[in-house]
Amino acid sequence: MAKFPDGFRWGAATAAYQIEGAAKEDGRGLSIWDTFSHTPGKTAHGDTGDVACDHYHLWESDIQMMKGLGLKHYRMSLAWPRLFPNGDDVREERGFAFYDKLINGLIAAGIQPLITLYHWDLPQALQDKGGWESRETVTAFGKYAAAVAEHFGDRVKNFSPINEPWCVAWLGHGIGVMAPGFKDRAKAFKVAHHTVIAHGTALNAMRAVRDDLKLGPVINQTNFNPDDPNNSELVHAADVMDAQSNRWWTDAFFHGKYPEILIEKFGAEITGVVMPGDMELAQAKNDFVGLNFYCDQRIGVKDPAAEGWYDLSELFGLTVNTKHEGELTDMGWPINPDGLRRLLVRWATELDDRCPDFYITENGCAYPEEPDAHGNVKDDRRISYLNLHINAVAQAIAEGAPVKGYYQWSLMDNYEWALGYEKRFGMVHVDYTTQKRTLKDSAKWYSKVIASNGGTVG
């Protein structure tokens, strides 16, 4: 039976563009995802987040649903263009009023928010000026962060600036499968660096407003496992991929540097964008680290027929791929719960006395189950996946990793970015035509996990 410390945070997570809808209401500005999703050929079936789960209008009943599940913690994001439509200093008070209602409703229901400032919906007006390639966006992000701290910091104490900066850089600017859709390694390195200094800028800006906030990054991480640990080419490839995906951010935040293997390989693409004072700024104090984990990555010999959606190997001059084998989720991802334990123990060991609290800020799986004739959604595979990974967290805690909470991804089925509405990560089923919410069996199971503080985990 798994064991979790008293006060362990059991939560669920969502993101604004994936659930809110109301894309053109109450003064909300255009975001890069509005532009990207409305561009023919960029998303599955041309799906957009215009309506999504209509959470903007259904937030009250959604909160009651969360309360009924026994959720005490909820990770959500703010839509930057709903608060500042053009990413400048001009506020949209109706946006602030919406999040006031939502936050106050959550707190009244006994649910504490962990708020992400940026979950990929950059105001299009900032993109038109260069987006994350421009330091003007970093400056604007700092002002936005300060405004959020000033307005919401009296009620919300936990914030993360940027969700999964790796995705912002590499999926958005390296291989172009996400907004804004560029395919350029040099752009991606520049954006990756700017997410690092934007994180530090936001922390400093928010602490200048309030000194009682708990702040930290949310980074997606994985293990890169070579098929043959004696194959020097595969071992080297795994090291490069680990450096660009994992160590880029941990080295910057905790050591004030970037991995040497990347600097040796790509030189000025990295050093040319680093300005004096940047790496000192990168080391702004973090109170916690949020880890998003879904699966490990296999590093194998190149097979032209097996290139995956997230295969960045060619960008780094590597002749490998990350084709998965064995049991896969609906995303085509393997199931590697021990990978989560390994990551947690790794960072607890490598960061040592610099190690802040850890939170699992996303972990979940996509499966396509629909309601049966009786209105039940039997998703035993999701229950198994979550059970295995929560147990892995318990094992990591037993090995000394300071994990303080777990946020399941996702509360409900939602808009899965470029994959549209094809993939269902939720523990609550959403009928996108009627907006009816139906608790899946996994939601009922997770409710028991929360009530028992993990005691029902095998």
Secondary structure per residue as TSV (DSSP state, phi and psi in degrees):
chain	resnum	aa	ss	phi	psi
A	1	M	-	360.0	133.9
A	2	A	-	-67.7	150.8
A	3	K	-	-126.4	129.8
A	4	F	-	-128.2	146.3
A	5	P	-	-67.8	155.4
A	6	D	T	-59.3	141.9
A	7	G	T	82.4	5.4
A	8	F	-	-59.8	135.0
A	9	R	E	-85.8	116.3
A	10	W	E	-104.9	119.7
A	11	G	E	-144.5	-174.9
A	12	A	E	-138.0	165.3
A	13	A	E	-134.8	152.2
A	14	T	-	-147.0	179.4
A	15	A	-	-139.5	147.8
A	16	A	H	-55.2	-54.7
A	17	Y	H	-66.0	-25.0
A	18	Q	H	-79.1	-19.4
A	19	I	H	-128.6	-26.4
A	20	E	-	-69.7	-45.7
A	21	G	-	69.1	-147.4
A	22	A	-	48.4	44.9
A	23	A	T	-65.7	-23.1
A	24	K	T	-119.5	19.0
A	25	E	S	-101.5	151.7
A	26	D	T	52.7	39.1
A	27	G	T	81.1	7.9
A	28	R	-	-61.7	135.0
A	29	G	-	-83.4	169.1
A	30	L	-	-73.8	138.5
A	31	S	B	-112.3	167.8
A	32	I	H	-63.9	-25.4
A	33	W	H	-78.3	-28.4
A	34	D	H	-62.1	-46.7
A	35	T	H	-64.1	-49.0
A	36	F	H	-62.7	-47.3
A	37	S	H	-70.9	-22.8
A	38	H	T	-91.0	2.5
A	39	T	S	-89.4	120.7
A	40	P	T	-53.6	133.9
A	41	G	T	89.5	-3.5
A	42	K	S	-88.3	-27.5
A	43	T	S	-129.1	157.2
A	44	A	G	-59.3	126.5
A	45	H	G	61.2	12.6
A	46	G	G	70.4	20.9
A	47	D	-	-63.4	143.3
A	48	T	-	-128.6	171.5
A	49	G	S	-96.2	22.1
A	50	D	S	-56.1	-39.9
A	51	V	S	-114.8	-43.3
A	52	A	T	51.0	-124.4
A	53	C	T	-97.0	6.9
A	54	D	-	52.8	33.3
A	55	H	H	-61.1	-26.2
A	56	Y	H	-57.9	-33.0
A	57	H	H	-101.9	-21.5
A	58	L	H	-106.3	16.5
A	59	W	H	-60.4	-35.4
A	60	E	H	-65.4	-47.3
A	61	S	H	-69.5	-30.6
A	62	D	H	-65.6	-38.4
A	63	I	H	-64.7	-41.8
A	64	Q	H	-63.6	-36.3
A	65	M	H	-62.8	-45.4
A	66	M	H	-60.7	-43.8
A	67	K	H	-61.5	-40.8
A	68	G	H	-63.0	-30.0
A	69	L	H	-78.6	-11.4
A	70	G	T	86.1	12.9
A	71	L	-	-62.9	134.5
A	72	K	-	-111.2	-12.1
A	73	H	E	-139.9	145.3
A	74	Y	E	-146.8	120.7
A	75	R	E	-94.6	123.7
A	76	M	E	-136.9	166.8
A	77	S	E	-123.0	157.3
A	78	L	-	-95.7	142.8
A	79	A	-	-86.7	107.7
A	80	W	H	-50.1	-47.3
A	81	P	H	-72.2	-8.8
A	82	R	H	-80.8	-27.0
A	83	L	H	-94.3	-40.6
A	84	F	S	-133.0	89.6
A	85	P	T	-54.2	-31.4
A	86	N	T	-111.7	8.9
A	87	G	S	70.6	14.3
A	88	D	S	-105.2	-152.3
A	89	D	S	-88.6	0.4
A	90	V	-	-87.6	114.5
A	91	R	-	-82.3	152.3
A	92	E	-	-112.1	100.7
A	93	E	H	-63.6	-27.3
A	94	R	H	-66.4	-30.3
A	95	G	H	-68.2	-45.3
A	96	F	H	-60.6	-39.1
A	97	A	H	-64.6	-38.6
A	98	F	H	-61.7	-48.0
A	99	Y	H	-71.1	-27.3
A	100	D	H	-60.4	-47.5
A	101	K	H	-62.5	-44.7
A	102	L	H	-64.1	-48.8
A	103	I	H	-64.2	-45.2
A	104	N	H	-62.9	-37.2
A	105	G	H	-65.8	-40.7
A	106	L	H	-62.4	-47.8
A	107	I	H	-63.9	-39.8
A	108	A	H	-62.5	-28.8
A	109	A	T	-87.1	4.3
A	110	G	T	79.9	24.4
A	111	I	-	-115.1	122.8
A	112	Q	E	-93.1	125.8
A	113	P	E	-81.9	144.1
A	114	L	E	-113.6	115.3
A	115	I	E	-105.1	129.2
A	116	T	E	-94.8	129.2
A	117	L	E	-75.3	-35.1
A	118	Y	E	-137.4	107.5
A	119	H	S	-116.1	56.2
A	120	W	S	84.5	-0.1
A	121	D	-	-100.2	68.1
A	122	L	-	-64.5	135.6
A	123	P	B	-54.9	130.5
A	124	Q	H	-59.4	-31.3
A	125	A	H	-61.0	-34.6
A	126	L	H	-73.3	-37.6
A	127	Q	H	-61.5	-37.3
A	128	D	T	-64.2	-19.3
A	129	K	T	-100.2	8.9
A	130	G	T	122.3	-13.1
A	131	G	G	57.6	-143.1
A	132	W	G	-73.1	-5.1
A	133	E	G	-77.2	-14.9
A	134	S	S	-105.0	138.3
A	135	R	H	-69.6	-16.5
A	136	E	H	-61.8	-34.4
A	137	T	H	-68.4	-37.4
A	138	V	H	-61.1	-44.8
A	139	T	H	-62.4	-45.7
A	140	A	H	-62.4	-36.8
A	141	F	H	-64.9	-38.7
A	142	G	H	-61.6	-41.4
A	143	K	H	-66.5	-41.4
A	144	Y	H	-61.5	-44.4
A	145	A	H	-60.9	-42.4
A	146	A	H	-63.7	-41.2
A	147	A	H	-64.6	-38.8
A	148	V	H	-64.5	-46.3
A	149	A	H	-60.8	-41.7
A	150	E	H	-66.4	-40.8
A	151	H	H	-83.2	-40.8
A	152	F	H	-106.6	-10.2
A	153	G	T	-68.6	-12.1
A	154	D	T	-72.4	-23.6
A	155	R	T	-113.7	-34.9
A	156	V	-	-106.3	131.5
A	157	K	-	-114.1	-8.9
A	158	N	E	-119.3	122.1
A	159	F	E	-138.9	148.2
A	160	S	E	-126.1	136.7
A	161	P	E	-69.8	-56.3
A	162	I	E	-128.2	127.9
A	163	N	B	-80.3	127.2
A	164	E	-	45.5	67.6
A	165	P	H	-58.7	-25.8
A	166	W	H	-57.7	-43.1
A	167	C	I	-66.6	-40.2
A	168	V	I	-56.2	-47.3
A	169	A	I	-74.5	-56.6
A	170	W	I	-89.0	-37.2
A	171	L	I	-79.4	-31.2
A	172	G	H	-86.8	-29.0
A	173	H	H	-126.5	-13.6
A	174	G	T	-95.4	-52.5
A	175	I	S	-115.9	-4.6
A	176	G	-	72.4	18.5
A	177	V	S	-84.5	-6.8
A	178	M	S	-132.0	164.2
A	179	A	T	-59.8	141.0
A	180	P	T	-87.2	0.9
A	181	G	-	91.8	33.1
A	182	F	-	-92.4	155.0
A	183	K	-	-127.7	83.6
A	184	D	-	-157.5	114.6
A	185	R	H	-61.9	-42.3
A	186	A	H	-63.4	-40.8
A	187	K	H	-59.8	-43.7
A	188	A	H	-63.9	-42.1
A	189	F	H	-62.5	-40.5
A	190	K	H	-63.3	-45.2
A	191	V	H	-65.0	-41.0
A	192	A	H	-57.3	-43.6
A	193	H	H	-65.1	-40.9
A	194	H	H	-67.8	-29.9
A	195	T	H	-67.1	-33.2
A	196	V	H	-65.3	-49.0
A	197	I	H	-75.7	-25.6
A	198	A	H	-66.2	-36.9
A	199	H	H	-60.6	-50.5
A	200	G	H	-62.7	-39.6
A	201	T	H	-60.7	-44.2
A	202	A	H	-64.8	-43.9
A	203	L	H	-58.4	-47.5
A	204	N	H	-65.4	-39.7
A	205	A	H	-65.6	-40.8
A	206	M	H	-71.4	-38.9
A	207	R	H	-71.4	-24.2
A	208	A	H	-69.2	-23.2
A	209	V	H	-90.6	-44.1
A	210	R	-	-140.6	139.0
A	211	D	S	-103.6	10.6
A	212	D	S	-113.4	17.3
A	213	L	-	-93.7	151.1
A	214	K	E	-108.0	119.4
A	215	L	E	-128.5	144.9
A	216	G	-	-171.8	166.8
A	217	P	-	-81.2	159.5
A	218	V	E	-121.8	111.3
A	219	I	E	-123.5	134.6
A	220	N	E	-84.2	133.3
A	221	Q	-	-134.0	155.6
A	222	T	-	-153.8	163.8
A	223	N	-	-98.9	137.0
A	224	F	E	-104.9	111.7
A	225	N	E	-109.3	111.1
A	226	P	E	-68.6	139.2
A	227	D	S	-57.6	-39.6
A	228	D	-	-125.4	105.8
A	229	P	T	-66.1	-8.1
A	230	N	T	-98.9	-1.0
A	231	N	-	-90.3	109.1
A	232	S	H	-62.8	-32.9
A	233	E	H	-64.7	-44.1
A	234	L	H	-69.9	-38.7
A	235	V	H	-63.7	-42.7
A	236	H	H	-62.6	-43.4
A	237	A	H	-61.8	-41.7
A	238	A	H	-62.8	-37.5
A	239	D	H	-65.6	-43.7
A	240	V	H	-62.9	-45.5
A	241	M	H	-67.1	-37.6
A	242	D	H	-63.8	-38.2
A	243	A	I	-65.4	-44.6
A	244	Q	I	-78.5	-25.9
A	245	S	I	-95.2	-40.5
A	246	N	I	-107.3	-58.4
A	247	R	I	-73.0	-23.1
A	248	W	H	-49.8	-46.3
A	249	W	H	-86.5	-41.9
A	250	T	H	-66.9	-39.7
A	251	D	H	-64.4	-40.5
A	252	A	H	-67.2	-47.5
A	253	F	H	-69.7	-34.4
A	254	F	H	-111.8	-12.9
A	255	H	H	-128.2	-8.1
A	256	G	S	66.6	35.9
A	257	K	S	-155.3	169.2
A	258	Y	-	-109.4	156.5
A	259	P	-	-57.5	131.8
A	260	E	H	-62.4	-33.0
A	261	I	H	-63.0	-31.7
A	262	L	H	-75.7	-40.1
A	263	I	H	-64.2	-39.4
A	264	E	H	-63.4	-38.0
A	265	K	H	-83.1	-33.6
A	266	F	H	-122.8	-1.5
A	267	G	T	42.6	-114.8
A	268	A	H	-65.3	-21.5
A	269	E	H	-59.5	-25.2
A	270	I	H	-103.5	-57.0
A	271	T	H	-64.6	-27.4
A	272	G	T	-69.3	-17.6
A	273	V	T	-102.4	-7.0
A	274	V	-	-87.5	121.9
A	275	M	-	-105.1	159.5
A	276	P	T	-53.4	132.7
A	277	G	T	91.4	-12.8
A	278	D	H	-62.0	-46.4
A	279	M	H	-75.4	-22.9
A	280	E	H	-70.3	-41.5
A	281	L	H	-61.6	-36.7
A	282	A	H	-60.0	-25.5
A	283	Q	T	-92.8	20.9
A	284	A	-	-53.1	143.7
A	285	K	-	-62.4	130.2
A	286	N	-	-107.1	132.7
A	287	D	S	-85.8	-21.4
A	288	F	E	-156.3	168.0
A	289	V	E	-126.6	126.4
A	290	G	E	-95.3	127.7
A	291	L	E	-111.6	126.3
A	292	N	E	-101.9	123.3
A	293	F	-	-134.4	133.5
A	294	Y	-	-124.0	-42.1
A	295	C	-	-167.4	167.0
A	296	D	-	-82.1	168.5
A	297	Q	E	-119.7	130.0
A	298	R	E	-87.1	134.7
A	299	I	E	-109.1	109.1
A	300	G	E	-129.3	174.4
A	301	V	E	-64.3	142.6
A	302	K	-	-58.9	130.0
A	303	D	-	-128.2	107.5
A	304	P	G	-55.7	-23.8
A	305	A	G	-87.6	2.2
A	306	A	G	-122.8	24.5
A	307	E	-	-72.0	133.8
A	308	G	-	-100.6	168.2
A	309	W	T	-59.9	-34.4
A	310	Y	T	-100.8	16.1
A	311	D	-	-76.1	107.4
A	312	L	-	-102.9	6.4
A	313	S	G	-57.6	-39.5
A	314	E	G	-65.4	-30.8
A	315	L	G	-60.9	-26.0
A	316	F	G	-106.1	14.1
A	317	G	T	69.9	31.1
A	318	L	-	-111.1	137.2
A	319	T	-	-100.0	60.7
A	320	V	E	-134.9	171.6
A	321	N	E	-138.9	176.6
A	322	T	-	-124.3	38.4
A	323	K	-	-61.3	135.2
A	324	H	-	-95.1	155.3
A	325	E	-	-131.9	165.4
A	326	G	S	84.0	-160.5
A	327	E	S	-67.6	132.0
A	328	L	B	-125.9	152.4
A	329	T	-	-80.8	-179.6
A	330	D	T	-66.2	-14.0
A	331	M	T	-85.5	-4.5
A	332	G	S	79.7	20.9
A	333	W	-	-101.8	144.6
A	334	P	B	-75.7	173.0
A	335	I	-	-113.9	108.8
A	336	N	-	-131.3	66.5
A	337	P	H	-57.5	-34.0
A	338	D	H	-67.8	-21.4
A	339	G	H	-62.3	-36.4
A	340	L	H	-65.8	-45.0
A	341	R	H	-59.2	-45.3
A	342	R	H	-59.7	-43.6
A	343	L	H	-62.9	-45.0
A	344	L	H	-63.8	-43.6
A	345	V	H	-68.3	-37.9
A	346	R	H	-57.7	-51.8
A	347	W	H	-72.8	-32.3
A	348	A	H	-61.4	-34.9
A	349	T	H	-79.4	-49.0
A	350	E	H	-71.0	-34.6
A	351	L	H	-82.8	-25.7
A	352	D	G	53.1	-121.4
A	353	D	G	-73.0	-10.0
A	354	R	G	-86.9	-1.5
A	355	C	-	-76.5	114.9
A	356	P	-	-84.8	-173.2
A	357	D	E	-64.7	148.6
A	358	F	E	-108.2	143.7
A	359	Y	E	-128.7	137.2
A	360	I	E	-82.4	103.7
A	361	T	E	-91.4	-14.5
A	362	E	E	-152.4	136.5
A	363	N	-	-164.3	125.7
A	364	G	-	-179.6	-171.6
A	365	C	-	-151.4	153.1
A	366	A	-	-101.3	127.4
A	367	Y	-	-141.3	149.8
A	368	P	-	-92.9	11.5
A	369	E	-	-55.7	137.7
A	370	E	-	-114.9	162.7
A	371	P	-	-60.1	140.9
A	372	D	-	-85.7	-170.8
A	373	A	T	-62.4	-21.3
A	374	H	T	-99.7	5.2
A	375	G	S	83.1	12.5
A	376	N	-	-97.6	145.0
A	377	V	B	-115.9	101.9
A	378	K	-	-90.8	105.1
A	379	D	-	-122.0	64.8
A	380	D	H	-61.3	-31.5
A	381	R	H	-65.6	-35.8
A	382	R	H	-67.8	-42.2
A	383	I	H	-58.5	-44.8
A	384	S	H	-61.6	-45.9
A	385	Y	H	-58.8	-50.3
A	386	L	H	-64.7	-41.1
A	387	N	H	-59.3	-45.3
A	388	L	H	-63.2	-42.6
A	389	H	H	-75.5	-36.0
A	390	I	H	-66.2	-38.1
A	391	N	H	-63.8	-36.6
A	392	A	H	-64.2	-36.3
A	393	V	H	-62.8	-43.6
A	394	A	H	-60.1	-39.9
A	395	Q	H	-64.7	-40.2
A	396	A	H	-63.9	-39.6
A	397	I	H	-61.6	-42.2
A	398	A	H	-62.9	-25.6
A	399	E	T	-93.3	8.5
A	400	G	T	103.5	1.1
A	401	A	-	-75.1	128.7
A	402	P	-	-82.8	65.0
A	403	V	E	-86.3	126.9
A	404	K	E	-113.0	-3.4
A	405	G	E	-173.7	165.0
A	406	Y	E	-142.1	121.2
A	407	Y	E	-113.2	112.0
A	408	Q	E	-71.4	139.8
A	409	W	E	-110.0	118.9
A	410	S	-	-132.3	162.9
A	411	L	S	-53.0	-48.6
A	412	M	S	-141.0	158.1
A	413	D	-	-52.9	143.7
A	414	N	-	-157.0	-172.7
A	415	Y	-	-73.6	114.0
A	416	E	-	-96.6	57.5
A	417	W	G	51.9	-128.8
A	418	A	G	-65.4	-15.9
A	419	L	G	-89.0	3.4
A	420	G	T	58.3	-132.4
A	421	Y	T	-104.4	17.3
A	422	E	S	-72.5	-32.9
A	423	K	-	-107.5	132.2
A	424	R	-	-113.4	107.1
A	425	F	-	-95.9	-7.1
A	426	G	-	-76.7	154.2
A	427	M	S	-92.6	-2.0
A	428	V	E	-120.7	126.4
A	429	H	E	-77.2	138.5
A	430	V	E	-119.7	124.6
A	431	D	-	-86.5	109.5
A	432	Y	T	-71.8	-13.2
A	433	T	T	-82.6	-44.4
A	434	T	T	-101.9	-14.5
A	435	Q	-	65.2	20.1
A	436	K	-	-70.7	133.6
A	437	R	E	-99.1	134.3
A	438	T	E	-130.7	124.1
A	439	L	E	-66.0	125.4
A	440	K	B	-79.5	165.4
A	441	D	H	-58.4	-31.4
A	442	S	H	-64.9	-33.2
A	443	A	H	-66.6	-41.7
A	444	K	H	-66.3	-38.6
A	445	W	H	-65.2	-45.3
A	446	Y	H	-65.3	-32.7
A	447	S	H	-59.2	-39.0
A	448	K	H	-70.8	-35.6
A	449	V	H	-59.9	-44.9
A	450	I	H	-62.7	-47.8
A	451	A	H	-62.2	-30.1
A	452	S	T	-100.3	8.2
A	453	N	T	52.3	44.7
A	454	G	T	84.6	2.4
A	455	G	T	-68.2	-16.6
A	456	T	T	-92.7	1.5
A	457	V	-	-78.4	135.2
A	458	G	-	-77.1	360.0
